[in-house]
Amino acid sequence: MTATMITQTPTASRTVTRRIARVAWAANALFWAAFAVLEGINHGALAYTLAAVFLIAPDLTFLVAARDSARTAPGQLPPRAVPYYNTAHRALIPLALMALYTFTPIEWAPAFAALCGWMAHISADRAFGYGLRTKEGFQRD
């Protein structure tokens, strides 16, 4: 090692890795949002509508425990809503459904548009730093 080499602390390399991941998630969000729009253009208003609904639907899981929100700390999701929130925000679920859609004889484009909207939502959340929650309702690191 030479004196001119810059040493990185584990914290600095972790920060760089997180930034790269967030940029990748942002690109992924743009891709899926564009794909949802393309499906809407190609297949009409129902495809647009379902893509828009699934773009916001994962955050509607907050409503499961809306009356509990007065007893939570700022930034905390009520613990009762955490399983629903985490399930709706796992990227593997819409990806698995897309694969299933691709390899089955089902041909209903609005369903695929909805899955694209769902993936766009999850990807945008990750790009902005929102991930899955702990069982207590706080953001995971």
N, C-alpha and C positions, 0 to 999 in steps of 0.2 A: 504494500500500500504506500502510495506517495503522499506527501504532505498536502498536495493540491487536490486530492480526492475529497469530495464532500461526503460526509457520513450522514446517513439518514437515521433518525430515531424510529423505533417501531410505530410511534404515533404519527409521524410524518408520512411514512409509507402507507399506513392505514388510511390516512386522509386522502392521499393520491388515489388509492384503490377505490375508495368510496366515490370520489369525483368521477373517475372513469366509469364506474358502474352506473352512476346517475346519468351520465351522458348517454350511455348505451340504452338505459331505460327510456330516456327522452326520445331517442331515435326510434325505439320500438313503439312508443306511444304514437309518434307521427305516422309510422308505417301502418299500424292498425287503424288509426283514425282515417287515414287516406283510403285504406281498403274498405272501411265501412261506408265512406262516402261513395266510392266506386260501386259498391254493391247497391247503394241507394239509387245511383244514376242508372245502373243497368236493370234494376228490378223494381223500381217504383217506390211509392210513398210508404207502403208497409215496411219495406226493408229499412228506409230512413227512420221510421218511427221506432221500430224495434232496436235499431242501433242506438238511437238517442235514449231510449228507455234503459237499455243495458249499460249505457255510458254512465248513468247516474244511479242505477239500481243497487250496486254494491254498498253505497253509502246509506241507503235506506235501512240498513241493518241497525243503524243508530236508534231507530224508532222502537226497536224491541224493548229497550229499557229507558225510554224517554223520561218516564216519571222518576227514575232513579238518578237522573243527571244532576239534581240539586245537591246530592250527597257525594259528589265526586270532586276531585281536585282539578284545577285547570289542566287541560290536555289529556285527562284520563277518560277513558270510555267506561261506562258502567260495566262491572264484571259480568253481569248477566248477558250482555250483548256481545262479549268477546268471542265466543265460539261461532256465532253467526257472522260477525265481522271477518274473522280470520278465514272462515270457509269461503266467503264471497271474495276474498282478496288473495287467494292462492292461484297463481298463474297456471299451475298444472291442470286445474279443473277445466277452464275453457279450452286449453290446448288439447286435452284429452278428448273433449267433446268435438273439437274441430277435426281431430284425427278420426274419430268415430263417424262424423258426418261425411268425411272424405271417402271412407271405405265401406259405407253402407249404401243401399239403394235410395236413401232419403234424398230428395231433391227439392228442397224448399229454401230458396235463397234468403228470405228474411231471417231464417234461423241462423244462417252463417253470418249475416250482417250483425245480428244481435251478439254473436260470439266475438266478432271483431270489435264491437263497441265495448264489450266486457274487458277484452284484452287491452284496449286503449285506456280504459279507466285504471286498471291495475298498473299498467306501465307508467302512466302519468303520476299516479300516487308514488311509485318507487322513485321516479325522477325528481319529485319534489321532496323526497326524504320521508315519506309516510310508508311504513311497512306494517308487518303483522304486530299484534299486541301481545303483551304478557297476560297471564290469567288475571292479574289485578287491573288490567286495562291501560297500561302505559305502553309507549312505543318501545319496541325491542331495539337493541343496538345493532 
